[in-house]
């Protein structure tokens, strides 16, 4: 039994605590929801516990399908035990459809199918607004090695091969999402979270929004009823 100890990090939506085993942390999902680089913020009761359960569900699915990741077990309604990774300072954004910044940057119509899916690296740096970065720059700035970049690309592709059909089977379109990775005893593992705060999901037929864009755009009907409907349709509860 791993015992939770001191707070190591208080992020936008999660807090990380040490445990009595250096290889493991406790991740606590908070009720905060933020957007536009924290310019918009709210507390949504129950979102932390929802995200904890949803993340556990997705990470367990990925593990069952052979994509190892940092998730270990749920500890409580809003906390999970995770492996202690040394995070790479990059995000990998996977896109199956054009939305958000992709449409703005490349002048592509929202909803256009992206086939093959695109994989895009961003530097994790809020002060710089997470600029897009490529392999050459990552290598030159010593932010990742060739082997690490290859592992990140391979895992991201496998994640998409699993998750895109999983949501498709539940009559949803997995539009785009963000993945993060870290090192655990020298190996690259998927880390951070996969929740409805870090992806875009639309109803297959109506294209209705079921993700954090509901909060970004102040859509009528709020956020949680839609998050619960995604959980219901994918078979989580
Ligand atoms: N995303 C995220 N965290 C980030 C950046 C992006 O979770 O720091 C997710 C975002 O929710 C969306 C996808 O990655 O599902 C692509 O985001 P995009 O680049 O279109 O940026 P946005 O439109 O959110 O500014």
Boltz pocket constraint, residues with backbone or C-beta under 6 A from the ligand:
constraints:
  - pocket:
      binder: B
      contacts: [[A, 91], [A, 93], [A, 94], [A, 99], [A, 100], [A, 101], [A, 102], [A, 130], [A, 176], [A, 177], [A, 178], [A, 197], [A, 198], [A, 199], [A, 200], [A, 212]]
      max_distance: 6.0
